[in-house]
């Protein structure tokens, strides 16, 4: 990358005159002319229209300057990042994440990040999606790992970490199953049992709190399929909700990452879906739009994406089966 040639072209474009440009560059006019001619020959294009007075850039000259400016900006950014890494710059990175997601994901992200950035203090703020989005918008956190797109707070951007399968959890003692011979079907715990959406109307459901991403996804799903369940419980602690749902108290919408452990632990669970194929949702990492991210924040995002891909390999995407024959068609 010939920086001198770039400065020669830039100065000549500004002055429109070889003599004036040479004076500003503190070189002789013949030396400047020779340098420009040599550059044009190497590029096989004319950078200046010398028939005009003052002389002006050709289209090729305009593209050369624009391209070199981009290259120099990238070079400057790279050098700054290398310096930060070399110095292991001290500072802090504030990350928001829903509490349940934090327990599953942070052990796969934080240790690796700290090994690479031992001088950076990581502050993890757990909570629910809506308050954390507001914190991100007001610069109280730098990044937000969430399970719903940032719909409520303007000015946020995001990268997708991964997509995950969604399913409906309950216990085999749920009222919908009473009086039906479904034992053979529920013996298959390696599949999602399809239930027609209409059967969920009026059925007891356990909802996440309104500030949680899971609540947004559930309400969107019910609206899409015109389903009106009965809300029997609203609770912020989704782990508690899952164990209540297993008792047959109500249905609960959960992601595959949560269902994976439950299906291995409890034989009484029923994993269902009202769609075939099952619905999926994106897990994302959010940050302020048009807000420059530090090198450590960018690296945290890269590690989070890698961790998400690795974790996805541990979760089985269950196939859909239509073995609950009595519930496969809309109720009369």
C-alpha positions as CSV (number, residue, x, y, z in Angstrom):
1,X,0.0,0.0,0.0
2,X,1.7,3.2,-1.3
3,X,0.7,5.9,1.2
4,X,2.8,8.5,-0.6
5,X,1.1,8.0,-3.9
6,X,-2.3,8.4,-2.2
7,X,-1.2,11.7,-0.6
8,X,0.2,12.9,-4.0
9,X,-3.1,12.2,-5.8
10,X,-5.2,13.7,-2.9
11,X,-3.1,16.9,-2.9
12,X,-3.1,17.3,-6.6
13,X,-6.9,16.8,-6.7
14,X,-7.3,19.5,-4.1
15,X,-5.1,22.1,-5.8
16,X,-5.8,21.2,-9.4
17,X,-2.2,22.2,-10.3
18,X,1.1,20.3,-10.3
19,X,3.2,23.3,-9.2
20,X,0.9,24.2,-6.2
21,X,0.6,20.5,-5.2
22,X,4.4,20.1,-5.3
23,X,4.8,23.1,-3.1
24,X,2.3,21.7,-0.5
25,X,4.1,18.3,-0.6
26,X,7.6,19.9,-0.3
27,X,8.8,18.0,-3.4
28,X,9.8,19.2,-6.9
29,X,7.2,19.5,-9.6
30,X,9.1,17.1,-11.9
31,X,9.2,14.5,-9.0
32,X,5.5,14.8,-8.5
33,X,4.7,14.5,-12.2
34,X,7.0,11.4,-12.4
35,X,5.3,9.8,-9.4
36,X,1.7,10.4,-10.8
37,X,2.7,9.1,-14.3
38,X,4.3,6.0,-12.7
39,X,1.1,5.3,-10.6
40,X,-1.1,5.7,-13.6
41,X,1.0,3.3,-15.6
42,X,0.9,0.7,-12.8
43,X,-2.9,1.0,-12.6
44,X,-3.3,1.1,-16.4
45,X,-5.7,4.1,-16.1
46,X,-5.6,7.9,-16.2
47,X,-6.3,9.4,-12.8
48,X,-6.4,13.0,-14.0
49,X,-7.8,14.8,-17.0
50,X,-4.9,17.2,-17.9
51,X,-6.9,18.9,-20.7
52,X,-8.8,20.9,-18.1
53,X,-7.6,23.9,-16.1
54,X,-7.5,23.3,-13.2
55,X,-6.8,19.6,-13.9
56,X,-9.5,17.3,-12.5
57,X,-9.9,13.7,-11.4
58,X,-11.2,11.2,-13.9
59,X,-13.8,8.7,-12.8
60,X,-10.9,6.2,-12.2
61,X,-9.2,8.9,-10.1
62,X,-12.3,9.4,-8.0
63,X,-12.6,5.6,-7.4
64,X,-8.9,5.4,-6.5
65,X,-9.2,8.0,-3.8
66,X,-12.5,6.6,-2.4
67,X,-11.0,3.1,-2.4
68,X,-7.8,4.2,-0.7
69,X,-9.7,6.1,1.9
70,X,-11.6,2.9,2.8
71,X,-8.5,0.9,2.9
72,X,-6.8,3.4,5.2
73,X,-9.8,3.5,7.5
74,X,-9.8,-0.3,7.8
75,X,-6.1,-0.3,8.4
76,X,-6.4,2.3,11.2
77,X,-9.3,0.3,12.8
78,X,-7.2,-2.9,12.6
79,X,-4.2,-1.3,14.2
80,X,-6.3,0.0,17.0
81,X,-7.8,-3.4,17.7
82,X,-4.4,-5.0,17.6
83,X,-3.1,-2.5,20.1
84,X,-6.1,-3.0,22.4
85,X,-5.6,-6.8,22.3
86,X,-1.8,-6.5,22.8
87,X,-2.3,-4.2,25.8
88,X,-5.2,-6.3,27.2
89,X,-6.9,-3.0,27.8
90,X,-8.6,-2.6,31.1
91,X,-12.3,-1.7,31.3
92,X,-15.7,-3.3,31.6
93,X,-18.3,-4.9,29.5
94,X,-21.9,-4.9,30.7
95,X,-24.1,-7.6,29.4
96,X,-27.8,-8.1,30.0
97,X,-29.5,-11.5,29.7
98,X,-32.8,-13.1,30.9
99,X,-32.2,-15.1,34.1
100,X,-33.0,-18.5,32.7
101,X,-31.0,-18.0,29.6
102,X,-28.1,-16.8,31.6
103,X,-27.9,-20.1,33.5
104,X,-27.8,-22.0,30.3
105,X,-25.5,-19.8,28.2
106,X,-23.1,-17.7,30.2
107,X,-21.0,-20.7,31.4
108,X,-20.2,-21.3,27.8
109,X,-19.4,-17.7,26.9
110,X,-17.8,-15.9,30.0
111,X,-14.9,-18.2,30.7
112,X,-13.6,-18.1,27.1
113,X,-14.1,-14.3,27.0
114,X,-12.2,-13.8,30.2
115,X,-9.3,-15.9,29.0
116,X,-8.9,-13.6,26.0
117,X,-9.6,-10.4,27.9
118,X,-8.3,-10.8,31.5
119,X,-8.2,-7.1,32.0
120,X,-11.9,-6.6,31.2
121,X,-14.5,-6.8,34.0
122,X,-17.7,-8.4,32.8
123,X,-20.8,-7.3,34.5
124,X,-23.8,-9.6,33.9
125,X,-27.2,-8.0,34.6
126,X,-30.0,-10.6,34.7
127,X,-33.7,-9.7,34.4
128,X,-36.5,-9.8,31.9
129,X,-36.4,-8.7,28.3
130,X,-38.3,-5.4,28.3
131,X,-36.5,-3.7,31.2
132,X,-33.1,-4.9,29.8
133,X,-34.0,-3.3,26.4
134,X,-34.6,0.0,28.1
135,X,-31.3,-0.3,29.9
136,X,-29.6,-0.9,26.6
137,X,-31.3,2.1,25.0
138,X,-30.1,4.3,28.0
139,X,-26.5,3.1,27.9
140,X,-26.8,1.2,31.2
141,X,-25.6,-2.0,29.5
142,X,-23.6,-2.6,26.3
143,X,-25.1,-5.8,25.0
144,X,-28.3,-7.8,25.4
145,X,-28.7,-11.5,24.8
146,X,-32.4,-11.9,24.3
147,X,-35.0,-14.3,23.0
148,X,-37.2,-11.9,21.1
149,X,-36.5,-9.2,18.5
150,X,-36.2,-5.7,20.1
151,X,-39.7,-4.6,19.1
152,X,-40.6,-2.3,22.0
153,X,-37.6,0.0,22.2
154,X,-36.5,2.0,19.1
155,X,-32.8,2.5,18.1
156,X,-31.6,-1.0,18.7
157,X,-29.9,-3.3,16.3
158,X,-29.0,-7.0,16.6
159,X,-27.3,-10.1,15.3
160,X,-29.0,-13.5,15.3
161,X,-27.2,-16.1,17.4
162,X,-29.3,-19.1,16.4
163,X,-32.8,-20.3,15.9
164,X,-34.5,-22.8,18.2
165,X,-37.5,-25.1,18.1
166,X,-40.5,-24.1,20.3
167,X,-42.8,-26.6,21.9
168,X,-45.8,-26.7,24.3
169,X,-45.2,-28.5,27.6
170,X,-47.6,-30.0,30.0
171,X,-48.1,-33.2,32.1
172,X,-50.1,-36.2,31.0
173,X,-52.6,-35.3,33.7
174,X,-53.7,-32.1,31.9
175,X,-57.5,-31.8,31.8
176,X,-57.5,-32.0,28.0
177,X,-56.2,-35.5,28.1
178,X,-58.7,-36.8,30.7
179,X,-61.0,-39.5,29.6
180,X,-59.0,-40.2,26.4
181,X,-56.9,-43.3,25.9
182,X,-53.6,-41.7,25.0
183,X,-51.2,-43.9,27.0
184,X,-49.7,-45.5,23.9
185,X,-49.1,-42.1,22.3
186,X,-47.5,-40.6,25.4
187,X,-45.1,-43.5,25.6
188,X,-43.2,-41.9,22.7
189,X,-41.2,-39.2,24.4
190,X,-38.9,-38.6,21.4
191,X,-41.5,-36.5,19.4
192,X,-43.8,-33.6,19.5
193,X,-47.4,-34.6,19.6
194,X,-49.5,-32.5,17.2
195,X,-52.7,-31.0,18.6
196,X,-54.9,-28.9,16.4
197,X,-54.9,-25.2,17.5
198,X,-58.7,-25.2,18.1
199,X,-58.3,-27.6,21.1
200,X,-56.3,-25.0,23.0
201,X,-59.2,-22.6,23.2
202,X,-60.2,-22.2,26.8
203,X,-57.5,-24.6,28.0
204,X,-55.5,-23.6,31.1
205,X,-52.2,-22.0,30.2
206,X,-49.2,-20.8,32.3
207,X,-47.9,-17.5,31.0
208,X,-44.6,-15.7,31.4
209,X,-44.7,-12.2,32.7
210,X,-45.4,-9.4,30.2
211,X,-41.8,-8.2,30.4
212,X,-40.4,-11.4,29.1
213,X,-39.7,-12.3,25.5
214,X,-41.5,-15.6,25.9
215,X,-44.7,-13.7,26.6
216,X,-44.3,-11.8,23.4
217,X,-43.8,-15.0,21.4
218,X,-46.8,-16.7,23.0
219,X,-49.2,-13.8,22.4
220,X,-48.1,-13.6,18.8
221,X,-48.6,-17.3,18.4
222,X,-52.1,-17.3,19.9
223,X,-53.1,-14.3,17.7
224,X,-51.8,-15.9,14.6
225,X,-53.9,-19.0,15.1
226,X,-56.9,-17.2,16.7
227,X,-56.5,-19.2,20.0
228,X,-57.9,-17.9,23.3
229,X,-56.5,-19.9,26.2
230,X,-57.4,-19.5,29.8
231,X,-54.6,-17.9,31.8
232,X,-54.4,-19.8,35.1
233,X,-51.0,-18.5,36.2
234,X,-48.6,-15.7,35.3
235,X,-45.1,-16.1,36.6
236,X,-41.7,-14.7,36.0
237,X,-39.6,-17.7,37.0
238,X,-40.0,-19.9,34.0
239,X,-38.2,-22.9,35.7
240,X,-40.9,-22.9,38.5
241,X,-43.5,-22.6,35.8
242,X,-42.2,-25.7,34.0
243,X,-42.5,-27.9,37.1
244,X,-46.0,-26.6,37.7
245,X,-46.9,-27.4,34.1
246,X,-45.7,-30.9,34.4
247,X,-48.2,-31.5,37.1
248,X,-50.9,-31.0,34.5
249,X,-52.0,-27.6,35.8
250,X,-51.7,-26.0,32.4
251,X,-49.8,-25.8,29.1
252,X,-46.6,-23.8,28.9
253,X,-44.7,-22.6,25.8
254,X,-41.0,-23.5,26.1
255,X,-37.9,-23.6,23.9
256,X,-36.0,-26.8,23.0
257,X,-33.1,-25.9,25.2
258,X,-35.4,-26.1,28.3
259,X,-37.3,-29.1,27.2
260,X,-34.2,-31.2,26.6
261,X,-33.3,-31.7,30.2
262,X,-37.0,-32.1,31.3
263,X,-37.7,-34.9,28.9
264,X,-34.8,-36.8,30.4
265,X,-35.8,-36.2,34.0
266,X,-39.6,-36.7,34.1
267,X,-41.6,-39.5,32.5
268,X,-44.9,-37.6,33.1
269,X,-44.2,-34.8,30.6
270,X,-46.1,-34.3,27.3
271,X,-44.4,-32.2,24.6
272,X,-46.8,-30.9,22.0
273,X,-47.1,-28.5,19.1
274,X,-50.0,-26.8,17.4
275,X,-48.0,-26.5,14.1
276,X,-46.3,-28.9,11.8
277,X,-43.5,-28.1,11.4
278,X,-43.0,-26.6,14.9
279,X,-42.6,-22.9,15.3
280,X,-39.1,-21.5,15.8
281,X,-37.7,-18.3,17.3
282,X,-34.5,-16.4,16.9
283,X,-32.1,-15.8,19.8
284,X,-30.3,-12.5,19.3
285,X,-27.7,-10.3,20.8
286,X,-28.7,-6.6,20.7
287,X,-26.8,-3.3,20.8
288,X,-27.5,0.3,20.1
289,X,-27.9,1.2,16.4
290,X,-25.2,3.5,14.9
291,X,-23.3,3.1,18.2
292,X,-19.6,2.0,17.7
293,X,-18.9,-1.2,19.5
294,X,-15.5,-1.7,21.3
295,X,-13.3,-4.5,20.1
296,X,-14.1,-6.5,23.2
297,X,-17.9,-6.1,22.6
298,X,-17.4,-7.4,19.0
299,X,-15.4,-10.3,20.3
300,X,-18.0,-11.1,22.9
301,X,-20.6,-11.3,20.1
302,X,-18.3,-13.7,18.1
303,X,-17.9,-16.0,21.1
304,X,-21.6,-15.9,21.8
305,X,-22.4,-16.9,18.2
306,X,-19.9,-19.8,18.5
307,X,-21.3,-20.9,21.8
308,X,-24.9,-20.8,20.4
309,X,-23.9,-23.0,17.5
310,X,-22.2,-25.5,19.9
311,X,-25.2,-25.6,22.2
312,X,-27.6,-26.2,19.4
313,X,-25.8,-29.5,18.7
314,X,-26.8,-30.7,22.1
315,X,-30.5,-30.1,21.5
316,X,-32.6,-32.6,19.6
317,X,-35.1,-31.1,17.1
318,X,-38.0,-33.4,17.8
319,X,-40.1,-34.6,14.9
320,X,-43.8,-34.0,14.9
321,X,-46.1,-37.0,15.1
322,X,-49.9,-37.1,14.7
323,X,-50.5,-39.9,17.1
324,X,-53.1,-38.1,19.3
325,X,-55.8,-39.0,16.8
326,X,-58.7,-37.6,18.8
327,X,-56.9,-34.2,19.0
328,X,-55.5,-33.9,15.4
329,X,-58.6,-32.3,13.9
330,X,-60.4,-29.1,15.1
331,X,-63.0,-29.7,17.7
332,X,-66.6,-29.6,16.6
